[in-house]
Amino acid sequence: MTQSGQADSPAGRGAHKATAEVLARRIFDGTYGQGETLALPELTAELDVSQTVVREALKVLDAKGLVDASQKGDGVVRRREDWNLLDSDVLRWKLAAGASSDFFADVLELRRSIEPAAAGLAAERRTDDDLAALDAALDAMAGADDDPVMLVRADASFHTAMLLASNNRFYAQLRRVIVPVLVRRDREAHAGGGDVEHPHAVHAAVVEAVRHRDIDGAYMAMLELLDKSARDHP
């Protein structure tokens, strides 16, 4: 059991969500390993919270695939393969703990299978409001010059708007997975420096295809955007 309980104790905040945050951070940083039992009495004493709070926190983590919560209130850390990375909290904890290059590679494979198809649907189904959101993201990107903070925000807005413009409820929901990872990758890429072409042109090509209802063109333009991004930020 970690000795950091006093530093990150949720005591005083009273919410089971705060306790779940503490336990999740420890799972992701390796303090609690796969198969390890999270014993109710020990957690109650260490974190200075009630048994009810710990039970509810473990139920939260159970629902997210991180632990198996028993009826008596203990929990067992599940295998990494069982963790629900499509859950926004789980993804946030994962990114906060640090993501490896193979993690970003897996997300890129997901994006290559989703975003070109979403762009194609956007070309078929987009509304005037969808186009306005895409144009606003492009304008922000163009106006960002080489400001990394503004470029990251504009890129996130663009990919959010494109997924929403697909007018497919499931693609739209995937922005909750794709965009946080995109933001983290962009920040790391800009922090690493390097001479990279401004991203406006390749993004604008996708929007123009969507604007002209060119389904195949939008699909291929988005695929090229993703492939260029992978080349620029390996």
PAZAPA-4460 file (N, C-alpha, C; in steps of 0.05 Angstrom, whole numbers, plus 32768, in hexadecimal, padded with zeros to 4 digits):
% residues 234
    n_x    n_y    n_z   ca_x   ca_y   ca_z    c_x    c_y    c_z   seq   type   mol
   8011   7FE8   8000   8000   8000   8000   8011   8019   8000     1      M     A
   800B   802C   7FF0   801B   8044   7FED   801B   8055   8007     2      T     A
   8030   8064   800A   8032   8076   8021   8029   8092   801B     3      Q     A
   801D   8096   8003   8016   80B1   7FFA   7FF9   80B8   8001     4      S     A
   7FED   80A8   8012   7FD0   80AC   8018   7FCB   80C8   8023     5      G     A
   7FDD   80D2   8035   7FD8   80EC   8040   7FD9   8102   802B     6      Q     A
   7FEB   80FE   8017   7FEE   8113   8004   7FD7   8116   7FF1     7      A     A
   7FCB   80FF   7FEA   7FB5   8101   7FD7   7F9B   80F7   7FE2     8      D     A
   7F99   80F8   7FFD   7F80   80EF   800A   7F68   8100   8002     9      S     A
   7F51   80F4   7FFC   7F39   8103   7FF5   7F2A   810C   800E    10      P     A
   7F35   8107   8026   7F27   810F   803E   7F22   812D   803D    11      A     A
   7F0A   8134   8046   7F02   8150   8046   7EF2   8157   802D    12      G     A
   7EF7   8149   8017   7EE8   814E   7FFF   7ECF   813D   7FFF    13      R     A
   7ED1   8126   800C   7EB9   8116   8012   7EAD   8107   7FFB    14      G     A
   7EB5   810B   7FE3   7EA8   80FE   7FCC   7EB6   80E5   7FC4    15      A     A
   7EA5   80D1   7FBD   7EB1   80B8   7FB4   7EC0   80BB   7F99    16      H     A
   7EB9   80D0   7F8A   7EC7   80D6   7F71   7EE4   80DD   7F77    17      K     A
   7EE8   80EC   7F8C   7F04   80F4   7F93   7F14   80DB   7F9B    18      A     A
   7F08   80C9   7FAA   7F15   80B0   7FB1   7F1B   809F   7F99    19      T     A
   7F08   809E   7F86   7F0C   808F   7F6D   7F24   809B   7F5E    20      A     A
   7F26   80B5   7F5E   7F3D   80C2   7F50   7F58   80B9   7F5D    21      E     A
   7F59   80B9   7F77   7F71   80B0   7F85   7F78   8093   7F7E    22      V     A
   7F65   8082   7F7F   7F6A   8065   7F7A   7F71   8061   7F5C    23      L     A
   7F64   806F   7F4A   7F6A   806C   7F2E   7F86   8076   7F28    24      A     A
   7F8F   808C   7F33   7FAA   8095   7F2E   7FBE   8080   7F37    25      R     A
   7FB8   8073   7F4E   7FCB   805F   7F58   7FCB   8046   7F46    26      R     A
   7FB4   803F   7F3B   7FB3   8029   7F28   7FC4   802F   7F10    27      I     A
   7FC1   8047   7F05   7FCF   804E   7EEC   7FEC   8053   7EF0    28      F     A
   7FF4   805C   7F08   8011   8060   7F0C   801F   8047   7F16    29      D     A
   8010   8031   7F19   801C   8017   7F20   801E   8012   7F3E    30      G     A
   8014   8025   7F4E   8015   8021   7F6B   8005   8007   7F72    31      T     A
   7FEE   8004   7F65   7FDE   7FEC   7F67   7FE2   7FDC   7F4D    32      Y     A
   7FEC   7FC4   7F50   7FF0   7FB3   7F38   7FD8   7FA2   7F31    33      G     A
   7FD8   7F97   7F19   7FC3   7F86   7F10   7FC0   7F6E   7F23    34      Q     A
   7FA7   7F69   7F2B   7FA2   7F53   7F3D   7FA4   7F5A   7F5A    35      G     A
   7FAD   7F72   7F60   7FB0   7F7A   7F7C   7F95   7F80   7F89    36      E     A
   7F92   7F78   7FA2   7F79   7F7D   7FB1   7F7A   7F98   7FBE    37      T     A
   7F65   7FA8   7FBB   7F62   7FC1   7FC8   7F4F   7FBD   7FDF    38      L     A
   7F5A   7FBA   7FF7   7F4B   7FB1   800E   7F3C   7FC9   801B    39      A     A
   7F23   7FC5   8020   7F12   7FDB   802A   7F1C   7FE6   8044    40      L     A
   7F23   7FD5   8059   7F2C   7FE1   8072   7F45   7FF2   806F    41      P     A
   7F58   7FE8   805F   7F71   7FF6   805C   7F6D   8011   804E    42      E     A
   7F5D   8011   8039   7F57   802A   802A   7F48   803E   803B    43      L     A
   7F35   8034   804B   7F26   8045   805D   7F38   8054   8070    44      T     A
   7F4B   8045   807C   7F5D   8050   8090   7F71   8063   8083    45      A     A
   7F7C   805B   806D   7F92   806A   8060   7F87   8085   8055    46      E     A
   7F70   8083   8047   7F66   809B   803A   7F54   80AC   804C    47      L     A
   7F4E   80A2   8064   7F3F   80B0   8078   7F23   80B8   806D    48      D     A
   7F16   80A4   8061   7EFB   80A7   8057   7EEA   8090   8062    49      V     A
   7ED0   8091   805F   7EBF   807C   8068   7EBF   8064   8056    50      S     A
   7EB6   804D   8060   7EB4   8035   8050   7EA1   8039   8039    51      Q     A
   7E8C   8049   803E   7E79   804E   8028   7E86   805C   8011    52      T     A
   7E96   8070   8017   7EA4   807F   8002   7EB6   806D   7FF2    53      V     A
   7EC5   805C   8000   7ED8   8049   7FF1   7EC8   8036   7FE0    54      V     A
   7EB2   802B   7FEB   7EA2   8018   7FDC   7E97   8026   7FC2    55      R     A
   7E8D   803E   7FC5   7E83   804C   7FAE   7E99   8052   7F9A    56      E     A
   7EB0   8059   7FA4   7EC7   805E   7F92   7ECE   8045   7F82    57      A     A
   7ECF   802F   7F90   7ED6   8016   7F82   7EC1   800E   7F6E    58      L     A
   7EA8   8014   7F74   7E92   800F   7F60   7E96   8020   7F47    59      K     A
   7E9F   8039   7F4A   7EA5   804A   7F33   7EBB   803D   7F22    60      V     A
   7ED0   8034   7F2F   7EE7   8028   7F21   7EDF   800D   7F14    61      L     A
   7ECD   7FFF   7F22   7EC3   7FE6   7F16   7EB4   7FEB   7EFC    62      D     A
   7EA3   7FFF   7EFC   7E94   8006   7EE4   7EA6   800E   7ECD    63      A     A
   7EBE   8018   7ED3   7ED0   8020   7EBF   7EE5   800B   7EB7    64      K     A
   7EE1   7FF3   7EC3   7EF2   7FDC   7EBC   7F0D   7FDB   7ECA    65      G     A
   7F11   7FEC   7EDE   7F2B   7FEC   7EEB   7F2E   7FD8   7F01    66      L     A
   7F18   7FD3   7F10   7F19   7FC1   7F26   7F00   7FAF   7F26    67      V     A
   7F02   7F99   7F33   7EEB   7F88   7F39   7EE4   7F8E   7F56    68      D     A
   7ECD   7F99   7F5B   7EC4   7FA0   7F76   7EB4   7F89   7F81    69      A     A
   7EBB   7F80   7F99   7EAD   7F6A   7FA5   7E96   7F74   7FB6    70      S     A
   7E84   7F62   7FBE   7E6D   7F6A   7FCF   7E76   7F73   7FEA    71      Q     A
   7E8C   7F69   7FF4   7E95   7F72   800F   7EA4   7F8C   800E    72      K     A
   7EA8   7F97   7FF6   7EB3   7FB2   7FF4   7ECF   7FB4   7FEA    73      G     A
   7EDE   7F9D   7FE9   7EF9   7F9E   7FDF   7EF9   7FA0   7FC0    74      D     A
   7F10   7FA5   7FB4   7F12   7FA6   7F97   7F2C   7F98   7F8F    75      G     A
   7F2C   7F8D   7F77   7F44   7F81   7F6B   7F49   7F8E   7F51    76      V     A
   7F62   7F97   7F4D   7F6A   7FA5   7F34   7F68   7F92   7F1D    77      V     A
   7F5A   7F9A   7F08   7F57   7F89   7EF0   7F6F   7F8B   7EDE    78      R     A
   7F70   7F78   7ECB   7F85   7F79   7EB6   7F82   7F92   7EA5    79      R     A
   7F98   7F9C   7E9B   7F97   7FB4   7E8A   7F85   7FB1   7E72    80      R     A
   7F83   7F99   7E68   7F72   7F94   7E51   7F54   7F99   7E57    81      E     A
   7F4D   7F99   7E70   7F31   7F9D   7E78   7F2A   7FBA   7E7D    82      D     A
   7F3E   7FCB   7E7E   7F39   7FE8   7E84   7F2B   7FF5   7E6C    83      W     A
   7F16   8003   7E72   7F05   800F   7E5D   7F11   802A   7E54    84      N     A
   7F23   8028   7E40   7F30   8040   7E36   7F1D   8052   7E26    85      L     A
   7F06   8049   7E20   7EF2   805A   7E13   7EE3   806B   7E27    86      L     A
   7EE7   8067   7E41   7EDC   8077   7E55   7EED   8090   7E59    87      D     A
   7EE1   80A8   7E59   7EF0   80C1   7E5A   7F01   80C3   7E73    88      S     A
   7EF8   80BA   7E8A   7F08   80BB   7EA2   7F20   80A8   7EA0    89      D     A
   7F1C   8090   7E97   7F32   807D   7E94   7F47   8087   7E81    90      V     A
   7F3E   8093   7E6B   7F50   809E   7E57   7F60   80B5   7E64    91      L     A
   7F52   80C6   7E73   7F60   80DC   7E80   7F75   80D2   7E93    92      R     A
   7F6F   80BE   7EA3   7F82   80B3   7EB6   7F9A   80A7   7EA7    93      W     A
   7F94   8099   7E91   7FAA   808D   7E81   7FBC   80A3   7E76    94      K     A
   7FB1   80B8   7E6B   7FC2   80CD   7E60   7FD2   80DB   7E76    95      L     A
   7FC6   80DF   7E8D   7FD4   80EC   7EA3   7FEB   80DC   7EAD    96      A     A
   7FE8   80C1   7EAC   7FFD   80B0   7EB5   8014   80AD   7EA0    97      A     A
   800E   80B5   7E88   8022   80B3   7E73   801A   809E   7E5E    98      G     A
   801C   80A5   7E45   8015   8093   7E2F   802D   808C   7E1E    99      A     A
   8030   8073   7E17   8047   806A   7E08   8042   806F   7DEA   100      S     A
   8057   806B   7DDA   8054   806F   7DBD   8041   805B   7DB1   101      S     A
   8041   8042   7DBC   802E   802E   7DB1   8011   8035   7DB7   102      D     A
   800D   8043   7DCD   7FF2   804D   7DD4   7FE8   8060   7DBF   103      F     A
   7FF9   8074   7DB8   7FF2   8087   7DA4   7FEF   807A   7D89   104      F     A
   7FFF   8065   7D84   7FFC   8056   7D6A   7FE1   8048   7D69   105      A     A
   7FD8   803D   7D7F   7FBE   8030   7D7F   7FA8   8044   7D7A   106      D     A
   7FAA   805C   7D86   7F95   8070   7D82   7F96   8079   7D65   107      V     A
   7FAE   807B   7D59   7FAF   8083   7D3D   7FA1   806F   7D2B   108      L     A
   7FA4   8055   7D31   7F96   8041   7D22   7F78   8044   7D25   109      E     A
   7F6F   804A   7D3D   7F52   8050   7D41   7F4A   8068   7D30   110      L     A
   7F5A   807D   7D31   7F52   8095   7D23   7F51   8090   7D04   111      R     A
   7F64   8080   7CFA   7F65   807B   7CDD   7F4C   806A   7CD4   112      R     A
   7F41   805C   7CE7   7F29   804C   7CE0   7F0F   805C   7CE4   113      S     A
   7F10   8071   7CF4   7EF8   8081   7CFB   7EF7   809C   7CEC   114      I     A
   7F0C   80AC   7CEE   7F0A   80C7   7CE4   7F06   80CB   7CC6   115      E     A
   7F14   80BB   7CB5   7F0E   80BE   7C99   7EF1   80B7   7C92   116      P     A
   7EE6   80A2   7C9F   7ECA   809B   7C9B   7EB8   80B1   7CA5   117      A     A
   7EBF   80BD   7CBC   7EAF   80D4   7CC7   7EB0   80EB   7CB4   118      A     A
   7EC7   80F1   7CA8   7EC9   8107   7C95   7EB7   8101   7C7C   119      A     A
   7EB7   80E8   7C73   7EA6   80E1   7C5D   7E88   80E5   7C63   120      G     A
   7E81   80DD   7C7B   7E65   80E2   7C83   7E5F   80FF   7C86   121      L     A
   7E73   810F   7C90   7E6E   812B   7C92   7E6A   8138   7C77   122      A     A
   7E78   812E   7C63   7E74   8139   7C47   7E58   8133   7C3E   123      A     A
   7E4C   811E   7C46   7E31   8116   7C3E   7E1C   8124   7C4F   124      E     A
   7E21   8128   7C69   7E0C   8130   7C7B   7E0F   814B   7C88   125      R     A
   7E25   8158   7C83   7E2B   8171   7C92   7E16   8186   7C8F   126      R     A
   7E13   8196   7CA4   7E00   81AC   7CA4   7E10   81C6   7CA2   127      T     A
   7E02   81DC   7C9E   7E0F   81F6   7C9E   7E1D   81FC   7CB9   128      D     A
   7E10   81F3   7CCF   7E1D   81F7   7CE9   7E36   81E6   7CEB   129      D     A
   7E36   81CE   7CE0   7E4E   81BD   7CE0   7E65   81CB   7CD1   130      D     A
   7E5F   81D6   7CBA   7E73   81E4   7CAA   7E7D   81FD   7CB9   131      L     A
   7E6C   820A   7CC7   7E74   8222   7CD6   7E88   821A   7CEC   132      A     A
   7E83   8204   7CF9   7E95   81FB   7D0E   7EB0   81F3   7D03   133      A     A
   7EB0   81E5   7CEC   7EC9   81DD   7CDF   7ED8   81F6   7CD5   134      L     A
   7ECA   8209   7CCA   7ED7   8221   7CC0   7EE3   8231   7CD8   135      D     A
   7ED5   8231   7CEE   7EDF   8240   7D06   7EF9   8233   7D10   136      A     A
   7EFA   8218   7D0F   7F12   820A   7D18   7F29   8210   7D05   137      A     A
   7F23   8211   7CEB   7F38   8218   7CD7   7F42   8234   7CDB   138      L     A
   7F30   8247   7CE0   7F37   8263   7CE4   7F49   8265   7CFD   139      D     A
   7F42   8256   7D12   7F53   8257   7D2A   7F6E   824B   7D25   140      A     A
   7F6F   8236   7D15   7F89   822A   7D0E   7F9A   823D   7CFD   141      M     A
   7F8D   824A   7CEA   7F9C   825D   7CD9   7FA6   8275   7CEA   142      A     A
   7F96   827E   7CFD   7F9E   8294   7D0E   7FB1   828E   7D24   143      G     A
   7FB6   8274   7D28   7FC8   826C   7D3E   7FE5   8270   7D37   144      A     A
   7FEB   8273   7D1D   8007   8275   7D14   8017   825D   7D1F   145      D     A
   802B   8263   7D2F   803B   824D   7D3B   8037   824B   7D59   146      D     A
   8020   8256   7D63   801A   8254   7D7F   8011   8238   7D86   147      D     A
   8021   8228   7D94   801A   820C   7D98   8000   8208   7DA8   148      P     A
   7FFA   8219   7DBB   7FE2   8217   7DCB   7FC9   821B   7DB9   149      V     A
   7FCA   822F   7DA9   7FB3   8235   7D97   7FB0   8220   7D82   150      M     A
   7FC6   8215   7D78   7FC5   8200   7D63   7FB8   81E7   7D6F   151      L     A
   7FC0   81E0   7D87   7FB4   81C8   7D94   7F96   81CB   7D97   152      V     A
   7F8E   81E3   7DA0   7F71   81E8   7DA4   7F62   81E7   7D8A   153      R     A
   7F6E   81F3   7D75   7F61   81F3   7D5B   7F5F   81D7   7D50   154      A     A
   7F74   81C7   7D53   7F73   81AC   7D49   7F5E   819B   7D57   155      D     A
   7F5C   819F   7D72   7F47   8191   7D81   7F2B   8199   7D78   156      A     A
   7F28   81B3   7D73   7F0E   81BD   7D6A   7F07   81B2   7D4E   157      S     A
   7F1B   81B0   7D3D   7F16   81A5   7D22   7F0D   8188   7D23   158      F     A
   7F1C   8177   7D31   7F14   815B   7D31   7EFA   8156   7D40   159      H     A
   7EF5   8166   7D54   7EDB   8164   7D62   7EC4   816B   7D4E   160      T     A
   7EC8   8182   7D40   7EB3   818B   7D2D   7EAF   8176   7D17   161      A     A
   7EC5   816A   7D0D   7EC2   8156   7CF8   7EB3   813D   7D01   162      M     A
   7EB9   8134   7D19   7EAA   811C   7D23   7E8D   8123   7D27   163      L     A
   7E87   813B   7D31   7E6B   8143   7D34   7E5D   8146   7D19   164      L     A
   7E6C   8150   7D05   7E61   8155   7CEB   7E5A   813B   7CDD   165      A     A
   7E64   8124   7CE6   7E5D   810A   7CDA   7E3F   8105   7CDF   166      S     A
   7E34   8112   7CF4   7E18   810D   7CFC   7E12   80F0   7D00   167      N     A
   7E27   80E2   7D0B   7E24   80C7   7D14   7E29   80C8   7D32   168      N     A
   7E16   80C0   7D42   7E18   80C4   7D5F   7E2F   80B5   7D6C   169      R     A
   7E37   809E   7D60   7E4E   808F   7D6B   7E68   809C   7D64   170      F     A
   7E6B   80A4   7D4B   7E84   80B3   7D43   7E86   80CC   7D54   171      Y     A
   7E70   80DA   7D58   7E71   80F2   7D68   7E7B   80ED   7D84   172      A     A
   7E73   80D6   7D90   7E7B   80D0   7DAB   7E99   80C9   7DAC   173      Q     A
   7EA4   80BF   7D97   7EC1   80B8   7D97   7ED3   80D0   7D99   174      L     A
   7EC8   80E8   7D97   7ED9   8100   7D9C   7EE3   8100   7DB8   175      R     A
   7ED4   80F3   7DCA   7EDC   80F2   7DE6   7EF5   80E1   7DEA   176      R     A
   7EFB   80CF   7DD7   7F13   80BF   7DD8   7F29   80CB   7DC6   177      V     A
   7F21   80D3   7DAE   7F35   80DC   7D9B   7F41   80F7   7DA2   178      I     A
   7F31   810A   7DAA   7F3A   8125   7DAE   7F4D   8128   7DC6   179      V     A
   7F48   811C   7DDE   7F5B   811E   7DF4   7F77   8113   7DEC   180      P     A
   7F77   80FC   7DDE   7F91   80F1   7DD6   7F9E   8102   7DC1   181      V     A
   7F8E   810D   7DAF   7F99   8120   7D9B   7FA6   8138   7DA9   182      L     A
   7F99   8143   7DBC   7FA3   815A   7DCB   7FBE   8154   7DD8   183      V     A
   7FBF   813C   7DE5   7FD8   8134   7DF3   7FEE   8130   7DDE   184      R     A
   7FE8   8123   7DC8   7FFD   811F   7DB4   8006   8139   7DA8   185      R     A
   7FF4   814B   7DA2   7FFB   8165   7D97   800D   8175   7DAA   186      D     A
   8006   8174   7DC4   8016   8183   7DD7   8033   8178   7DD8   187      R     A
   8035   815E   7DD8   804F   8151   7DD9   805F   8157   7DC0   188      E     A
   8051   8157   7DA9   805E   815C   7D90   8069   8179   7D8F   189      A     A
   8059   818C   7D97   8062   81A8   7D97   8078   81AC   7DAB   190      H     A
   8077   819E   7DC2   808C   81A1   7DD6   80A6   8197   7DCB   191      A     A
   80A5   8183   7DB9   80BD   8178   7DAE   80CA   8189   7D99   192      G     A
   80BC   819E   7D90   80C7   81B0   7D7C   80C8   81A3   7D60   193      G     A
   80D9   81AD   7D50   80DC   81A2   7D35   80CE   81B4   7D20   194      G     A
   80D7   81B2   7D07   80CC   81C2   7CF2   80B6   81B2   7CE4   195      D     A
   809D   81B9   7CEA   8086   81AB   7CDF   8075   81BF   7CD0   196      V     A
   806B   81B6   7CB8   805A   81C7   7CA8   8040   81CF   7CB8   197      E     A
   8038   81E8   7CB4   801F   81F1   7CC2   8008   81DF   7CB9   198      H     A
   7FF7   81D7   7CCD   7FE2   81C3   7CC7   7FCA   81CD   7CB8   199      P     A
   7FC8   81E7   7CB3   7FAF   81F2   7CA9   7FA7   81E6   7C8E   200      H     A
   7FBA   81E4   7C7B   7FB4   81DC   7C60   7FA8   81C0   7C5F   201      A     A
   7FB4   81AD   7C6D   7FAA   8191   7C6C   7F8F   818F   7C79   202      V     A
   7F89   819F   7C8D   7F6F   819F   7C9A   7F5A   81AC   7C87   203      H     A
   7F62   81C2   7C7A   7F50   81D0   7C69   7F48   81BF   7C51   204      A     A
   7F59   81AD   7C48   7F52   819B   7C32   7F3B   8189   7C39   205      A     A
   7F3A   8180   7C52   7F24   816F   7C5B   7F0A   817F   7C5C   206      V     A
   7F0C   8197   7C66   7EF4   81A8   7C68   7EE9   81AF   7C4C   207      V     A
   7EFA   81B4   7C39   7EF1   81BB   7C1E   7EE3   81A3   7C12   208      E     A
   7EED   818B   7C16   7EDF   8173   7C0C   7EC4   8170   7C19   209      A     A
   7EC2   8175   7C33   7EA9   8173   7C41   7E96   8189   7C37   210      V     A
   7EA0   81A1   7C32   7E90   81B7   7C29   7E83   81B0   7C0E   211      R     A
   7E92   81A3   7BFD   7E88   819D   7BE2   7E7B   8181   7BE0   212      H     A
   7E77   8176   7BF7   7E69   815C   7BFA   7E77   8146   7BE9   213      R     A
   7E92   8147   7BEA   7EA3   8134   7BDC   7EA9   811E   7BF1   214      D     A
   7E9A   8109   7BF1   7E9C   80F4   7C05   7EB7   80E6   7C04   215      I     A
   7EBE   80DD   7BEC   7ED8   80CF   7BE9   7EEF   80E2   7BEE   216      D     A
   7EED   80FB   7BE4   7F02   810E   7BE9   7F06   8114   7C06   217      G     A
   7EF0   8117   7C15   7EF3   811C   7C32   7F00   8105   7C40   218      A     A
   7EF8   80ED   7C38   7F04   80D4   7C44   7F22   80D5   7C40   219      Y     A
   7F2B   80D8   7C27   7F47   80D7   7C20   7F57   80EE   7C2C   220      M     A
   7F4A   8106   7C2D   7F58   811D   7C39   7F5D   8119   7C56   221      A     A
   7F4A   810E   7C64   7F4D   8109   7C81   7F63   80F3   7C85   222      M     A
   7F63   80DF   7C74   7F77   80CA   7C77   7F93   80D6   7C72   223      L     A
   7F96   80E7   7C5F   7FAF   80F5   7C5A   7FB7   8106   7C72   224      E     A
   7FA4   8114   7C7D   7FA9   8124   7C95   7FB5   8113   7CAC   225      L     A
   7FA8   80FD   7CB1   7FB2   80EB   7CC6   7FCD   80E0   7CC0   226      L     A
   7FD1   80D8   7CA7   7FEB   80CC   7CA0   8001   80E1   7CA1   227      D     A
   7FFB   80FA   7C99   800F   810F   7C9B   8015   8115   7CB8   228      K     A
   8001   8116   7CC9   8005   811B   7CE5   8018   8105   7CF1   229      S     A
   8013   80EC   7CE9   8024   80D6   7CF3   8041   80D9   7CEA   230      A     A
   8044   80E3   7CD1   8060   80E7   7CC7   806D   80FE   7CD5   231      R     A
   805E   8113   7CDA   806A   812B   7CE7   8070   8127   7D04   232      D     A
   805F   8116   7D11   8062   8111   7D2E   8062   80F3   7D33   233      H     A
   8078   80E6   7D2C   8079   80C9   7D2F   807A   80C0   7D4C   234      P     A
***
